[in-house]
């Protein structure tokens, strides 16, 4: 089976157990990466669809419609006020550009990956070392030393490029590690929110992101991962 045949089969029957299909996936790094990207996208898509429906949604919609129906005579004045407010806001943005919120950076992309993959944080059983190495292979990374108890390992996609996604059992809560060979940061930086904090750590061959609960000692995991990661697995 060649690459074209593999990808046609994968896109129509990704769970195929055909021997030639499985053998090609084992032997071809490019097609293995293609399969990993597709699997990661499916996981992220499925997680993003798990949106809870607000209580009494139908009643709220009907109530809103009744308000609009009873207020048609005042619609144009309201639209005029909205237009005026929009023009004022546009003028502020044009004359005060330094107050515009900057485009989210790599830290925001890292947090989005974690938020989408909530199933990774929920995992609790240790993952075998061989499975961890196999999961990281599509990203071109590996580990050569102990980093703690790994409870989740999978390739993921950060900014359109494959990265390694690991969750380690922390002292108080899970710690997420993303190994990103396609990203470069110049200096170590921290980021955080009400429920988490994290670091972007530069290396010679890529970037490590480490994110955990505010009370978690992330520096210990940072040292362990930096010592163990191998970027060209």
N, C-alpha and C positions, 0 to 999 in steps of 0.2 A: 504494500500500500504506500502510495506517495503522499506528499503533504496536501495536495488538492483533494484527493480522495478522503484523507483523514478529516479535513475540515468540513467537507460536505457531509460526511457521516456524523461528525460531532454536532453540527448545527441542526441536524434532524433527529439524531438519536444519541445524545451525549452519554447515556448509560449503556451503550452497546458493549456486549461482552465478546464480540468477535475477536479472535486471537490476533489477526493481522492488525486490527485497530488498536488493541492493547499493546502489542509489540511496538508499533510505530510511536505511540505516546511515550513509551519507556525510552526509546532510542533517539527521538527527535526533540531537542531542547526547545526549538521554536514552536512546535505544535503543543508541547507540554505547557508552555507559557500561554499559548492561545486558550487551551482548556482551562487553565487556572484563572485567566482574566474573565472568561465566561462564567465560571463557577462563582467567583467573587462578586461579579455584577448581579447574578441571580440572587445571591444571599442578601446583598444590599437592597435590591429591588423588593424582595419579599419583606425585609424588615421595614422598609419605608412605607409599605402598604398597611402596616399594622397601626392604623390611626383610630383611636377610640372615638365613637360617635357621641357628641355631647348629649346629655340628658334632655328630654323634651324638645328635641330639635324640630320635629314637625309642628309642635304648638308654637314655637318661637317664630318659625317661618310664616305661619298663618297670621300671627299677631302683627308681624312686621308688614305683611301685605295689607292688613286692614288699616294700619296707620297711613300707609302710602295712598290707599284708595280714598281715605277721608281727607287728604291734605293736597289734592291735586291743584286747587286754586292757588296755593302758596308755593308751587313748585318753582316757578321762574324766579321769584325773588330769592329763593334759597340757592338756586343755581348761580345767580348773580353774585351772592356773597361768597360761594365756593370759588368762583372764578377770580374774584378780587383777592381772596386769600392765597390762591395759587400764584397769582402774579407777584404778590408781596414776597412769598417764599422764594420764587425764582430770582427776584431782585437781590434778596439776601445771599443766595447761593452764588450769584454772579459777582457780587462785590465783596463777599467774604469767603473766598474759596478755601482759605486755610482752616475753616471750621467744618468742612465736609469730612465725614467719616472715611478713613482710608480703606482701600480694598483689603479684605481679609488676607492674611499671610499664611504661611505654612502652618503656624500653630492652629489657625482656624480649620484648615483642611484636616489636620490630625484629629482635632476634636470631633469633626463631622464623621470621620471614619469610625471613631469609637462610639458615637451616638447611634449610628446606623447598626453597628454590630453588637447590639446589647446581648445577644446570645453568647458572645465570647466572654463577657464578664460573668455571666451566669454559670459557665462551666466550672466544675469543681474537681473532677477526677484528674489525676496526673496523666499526662500524655507521655508515651514511651519516647525515649531519646531518638530512636530511629525514625519515628513518625514526625518528630519535630524537624529533623534534618530534611526529611522528604518534603515536608510542607514548605520549607524555606527555599528549596532548590529552584523553583520557578523565578524567584527574585534574584538569584545569583548570589545568595548569601548562605552562611552556615555558622555553626557554633563549635568551638573546640574546647570548651570548658564549662564548668558548672555555673549556672545563673539562678539556681533555685528550682522550686517545683513549678513546672510548666503545666498549666491547666487548659491551654488553648494554643494552637499553632496553625496558621493558614496563610496563604498568599492573600494580598489585598491590593487595591488600586488606590494610589495617591497621586492626584493630578495627572491621571491618565497613564501612569507608569506602575509596574508591579513592585510591590514592597513586601516585606515579611511582617506578619502580624502575630505577636506573641502575648499571652497573658500569663503572668507569674503570680503565684500565691504570696500575698504580702502578709505582714504581721496583723493588719487590721482589715484590709480590703484588697481586692485584686489590683495588680499593677500592670498596665498596658505598655508594651514596647513595640514600636514600629521601626524596622530597619529599612532605610530608604536609600538605595545606592544611586538613584537618579537625582537626588536633591543635594544641594550644597548650601550650607550656611557658614558665614565667616566667623561668627563668635557664638559662644554658648549663651543662650538666653532662656529666661523663665517666662511662663505664662500661667494663667489660672482663672478660676471663677469661684463662686460660692461653695461648690462641692468638689472641686478638684484643683490640682496644681501640676505643673509639668515643666520639662526642660527640652530644649532642642540642643543637641550636642553635636558639634562638627567633628568629623574625622577626615583622614586623608582620602577616603574613597566613598564617602557618603555621609548621611545624617542619621542620628539616632534620636527618636522621640520617646520620652518616658513620662507617663502620666499616671497619677494615682490620687488617692484621697489626701486631703490637706495634712492629716496627721501621720501619713506614711513616710518612712525614711527612704526617700527615692535615691539619695546619693549612693547608698550601698548598692542598689541594683544598677545604678549607672556605672559604677566601677566594675562590677561583675560582667556586665554586658560588653563594655568597651574592651575588656581583657579577652573575652571569649569570641566575639564576632569575627568572622572571616568573610570578607566582601566578595571574593571570587571563588565561590564553592563549586 
